[in-house]
Amino acid sequence: MRYVFIGACNTAVSYLIYCLFIYSGVNYAGASLGALVFGVGLSFFTLGRYVFMSRLKGRFKLFALVWVVLYFFNIGIIRLLLSFSADAYLAGLVAAVPTVGLAFLLQRFYVFRR
């Protein structure tokens, strides 16, 4: 349940940043990257400390690597949705759903495993 709450807050902040970049004329890949860079630090601390109750020391590189993979997964979904003439705002929102699910699995069983 903590993951849902913390993850929803982190996702909302990241999506807001994504929207601000899109609104300012940045393409979806750049907007997604900007939101990712901002969100990685916030997510690492909040998820590691409050969700997975894990020591954070020595795990940031692995966390960042997982988010590089998730970034390409996310923009792949956005690119696919845009190819069907979806709006960039909606595409980013829709792409967030499977990305968050995959993020949970990778973080739980790979980054913050005990």
URJO-V153039 format. One record per pair of residues at least 4 apart in sequence whose C-alpha atoms are under 8 Angstrom apart, sorted by the first residue. I is the first residue (numbers start at 1). J is the second residue. If there is no record, write none. Layout:
i;j
I;J
I;J
This chain:
i;j
1;5
2;6
2;7
2;50
2;51
3;7
3;8
3;47
3;51
3;104
4;8
5;9
6;10
6;46
6;47
6;51
7;11
7;43
7;47
7;100
8;12
9;13
10;14
10;39
10;42
10;43
11;15
11;96
11;100
12;16
13;17
13;39
14;18
14;35
14;36
14;38
14;39
15;19
15;35
15;92
15;93
16;20
17;21
17;31
17;34
17;35
18;22
18;31
18;32
18;34
18;35
18;92
19;23
19;31
19;89
20;24
21;25
21;26
21;27
21;30
21;31
21;34
22;26
22;27
22;28
22;31
22;88
22;89
26;30
26;31
27;31
28;32
28;75
28;78
28;88
28;92
29;33
29;75
30;34
31;35
32;36
32;71
32;75
33;37
33;71
34;38
35;39
36;40
36;67
36;71
37;41
38;42
39;43
40;44
40;64
40;67
41;45
42;46
43;47
43;48
44;48
44;60
44;63
45;49
45;50
45;56
46;50
46;51
47;51
47;52
48;52
48;53
48;54
48;55
48;56
48;112
49;53
49;54
49;55
49;56
52;108
52;112
54;112
54;114
56;60
59;63
59;111
59;112
60;64
61;65
62;66
62;111
63;67
63;107
63;111
64;68
65;69
66;70
66;103
66;106
66;107
66;111
67;71
67;103
68;72
69;73
70;74
70;99
70;102
70;103
71;75
72;76
73;77
73;99
74;78
74;95
74;96
74;99
75;79
75;95
76;80
77;81
77;91
77;95
78;82
78;88
78;91
78;92
78;95
79;83
80;84
81;85
81;86
81;91
82;86
82;87
82;88
82;91
86;90
86;91
87;91
88;92
89;93
90;94
91;95
92;96
93;97
94;98
95;99
96;100
97;101
98;102
99;103
100;104
101;105
102;106
103;107
104;108
105;109
105;110
106;110
106;111
107;111
107;112
107;113
108;112
108;113
109;113
